[in-house]
Amino acid sequence: MKFGTDLQLAILGSPAKVKIMGFLLTDGRQVSENELAQRVGFSQPAVNKALRQLGDLNLIERNKMGNSYVWSLRRQSYAYDAILTLREFFQKPRMPLDYLMETLRRGFGETAVASHAYLIGSVATGHESGKSDVDVLIITRDAKGKSLAQEQAARMHNEVYEKFNALLSVSVVSSAGAEKNPWMKKEEGKIRLW
């Protein structure tokens, strides 16, 4: 056991270790190295290396079961309580897109002024880059709703930028204008927010 180890970096410092800890925290049972490799999507040698490193931290233990060995979390470990807080994080894996959609829904809300809202553009199609903006299309019931939706968009700009380091670009059209646009009839290239 190395006592001068940065525990967070040692556990979360490699994708293989993150996946292994996530699996062991959520599944909770003993598992063989080969099954673990299949479950987490890494090669057996990569899993073996990660298991040895996690074992050196006293986070997991190896037990003989029949002719093979199985691995499990070592619940008596000093670090078990610390990593237990990650269980919920691993049980409900979320992508940044999930957080973005939640932020947009909460910020714009399903108001009476907007009948529908869509995430469109490169973020919706999964082709965004680090510099992509967040494109949102809001369809309002009438012209009054259009100005209210634009006010909401102005309030949301800073929050989206602070949370996601991306600019928010909002287009607001009335339902009459949306009906004239043939693109609106297509389902691909957009994600419905509400």
C-alpha positions in Angstrom: 0.0 0.0 0.0 1.4 3.4 -1.0 0.3 6.0 1.6 1.4 9.0 -0.4 -1.0 8.2 -3.3 -3.5 10.8 -4.6 -6.6 8.6 -4.2 -8.8 10.5 -6.7 -6.2 10.4 -9.4 -5.3 6.8 -8.7 -9.0 5.7 -9.0 -10.2 8.0 -11.7 -6.9 8.4 -13.6 -7.7 5.9 -16.3 -10.8 5.0 -18.3 -10.4 1.3 -17.4 -10.3 2.0 -13.7 -13.3 4.3 -13.9 -15.4 1.7 -15.7 -14.3 -1.1 -13.4 -15.1 0.9 -10.3 -18.4 1.9 -11.8 -19.3 -1.7 -12.5 -18.2 -2.9 -9.0 -20.0 -0.1 -7.3 -23.3 -0.7 -9.1 -23.2 -4.5 -9.6 -21.8 -5.3 -6.1 -21.0 -9.0 -6.8 -17.8 -10.9 -7.3 -16.7 -11.1 -10.9 -14.0 -12.8 -12.8 -11.4 -10.8 -14.8 -12.6 -12.1 -18.1 -16.3 -11.3 -17.4 -15.2 -7.9 -16.1 -13.3 -7.2 -19.3 -16.4 -8.1 -21.4 -18.7 -5.9 -19.2 -16.5 -2.8 -19.2 -15.4 -3.1 -22.8 -11.6 -3.2 -22.3 -9.0 -5.9 -23.1 -8.2 -8.5 -20.5 -4.6 -7.2 -20.2 -5.9 -3.6 -19.6 -8.4 -4.9 -17.0 -5.7 -7.0 -15.3 -3.4 -4.0 -15.0 -6.2 -1.8 -13.6 -7.3 -4.5 -11.1 -3.7 -4.8 -9.8 -3.5 -1.0 -9.4 -6.9 -0.9 -7.6 -5.7 -3.9 -5.5 -2.6 -2.0 -4.5 -4.9 0.8 -3.2 -6.7 -1.8 -1.1 -10.0 -0.9 -2.8 -10.7 -4.4 -4.3 -9.8 -7.9 -3.3 -9.2 -11.1 -5.2 -10.6 -14.4 -4.0 -10.2 -17.9 -5.3 -13.5 -19.5 -6.5 -13.0 -23.0 -7.8 -10.2 -22.9 -10.4 -10.3 -19.2 -11.0 -10.2 -15.9 -9.2 -12.9 -13.3 -8.7 -12.7 -9.7 -7.8 -14.9 -7.5 -5.6 -14.9 -4.3 -3.7 -13.1 -4.5 -0.3 -15.7 -3.0 1.9 -13.4 -2.9 4.9 -11.0 -0.6 3.0 -10.3 2.9 4.3 -11.4 4.3 0.8 -14.7 2.3 0.5 -16.7 5.0 2.3 -15.1 7.7 0.1 -15.9 6.0 -3.1 -19.4 5.0 -2.0 -20.5 8.6 -2.7 -19.8 7.8 -6.4 -22.3 5.0 -6.5 -25.2 7.2 -7.5 -23.0 8.9 -10.2 -22.3 5.5 -11.7 -25.9 4.2 -11.3 -27.3 7.1 -13.3 -24.7 7.8 -16.0 -25.6 11.0 -17.8 -24.1 12.7 -20.8 -23.4 16.4 -21.0 -26.3 16.5 -23.5 -28.7 15.4 -20.7 -27.5 18.2 -18.4 -27.9 20.7 -21.3 -31.4 19.6 -22.1 -32.3 19.8 -18.4 -30.9 23.3 -18.2 -32.8 24.4 -21.3 -36.1 22.9 -20.1 -35.7 24.5 -16.7 -34.7 27.9 -18.1 -37.3 28.2 -20.8 -39.9 26.1 -19.1 -42.9 24.7 -20.9 -44.6 28.0 -21.0 -47.9 29.0 -22.4 -46.1 31.2 -25.0 -44.2 28.3 -26.6 -45.9 25.3 -28.1 -42.7 23.4 -28.9 -38.9 23.8 -28.5 -36.2 21.9 -30.2 -32.5 21.5 -29.9 -31.2 21.7 -33.4 -27.9 22.0 -35.3 -24.6 20.3 -34.7 -25.4 19.5 -31.0 -28.6 17.8 -31.9 -26.9 15.7 -34.7 -23.9 14.8 -32.5 -21.5 16.6 -34.8 -20.5 19.5 -32.5 -17.0 20.7 -31.9 -15.6 22.3 -28.9 -16.5 25.7 -30.3 -20.1 24.9 -31.4 -22.9 27.0 -30.2 -26.1 25.6 -28.8 -28.9 26.1 -31.3 -32.5 26.1 -30.0 -35.7 26.6 -32.0 -38.7 27.8 -30.1 -42.2 27.7 -31.8 -44.6 30.2 -30.2 -48.4 30.3 -30.5 -48.4 34.0 -31.6 -46.4 37.2 -31.9 -46.7 38.1 -28.3 -45.3 34.8 -27.3 -42.4 35.4 -29.7 -41.2 38.5 -27.8 -41.6 36.7 -24.4 -39.6 33.7 -25.7 -36.8 36.1 -26.9 -36.7 37.6 -23.4 -36.3 34.2 -21.9 -33.5 33.4 -24.3 -31.7 36.6 -23.3 -31.8 35.5 -19.7 -30.5 32.0 -20.5 -27.4 33.1 -22.5 -25.2 33.5 -19.4 -26.3 30.3 -17.7 -25.6 28.2 -20.8 -22.2 29.9 -21.3 -21.1 29.4 -17.7 -22.2 25.8 -17.5 -21.2 24.5 -20.9 -18.8 27.1 -22.3 -21.0 27.5 -25.3 -23.0 30.3 -26.8 -26.7 30.0 -26.9 -28.3 30.8 -30.3 -32.1 30.9 -30.2 -34.4 31.2 -33.1 -38.1 32.0 -32.3 -40.8 31.5 -34.9 -44.6 31.5 -34.7 -46.5 28.3 -35.3 -47.7 29.8 -38.5 -44.2 30.4 -39.7 -43.1 26.9 -38.6 -45.9 25.3 -40.7 -44.6 26.9 -43.8 -41.1 25.5 -43.3 -40.7 22.0 -44.8 -37.7 21.3 -42.5 -40.0 21.3 -39.5 -41.9 18.2 -40.8 -38.6 16.2 -40.6 -37.8 14.4 -37.4 -34.0 14.0 -38.0 -31.6 16.8 -37.0 -33.6 18.0 -34.0 -34.3 16.9 -30.5 -37.6 17.9 -29.0 -37.2 19.6 -25.6 -41.0 19.9 -25.2 
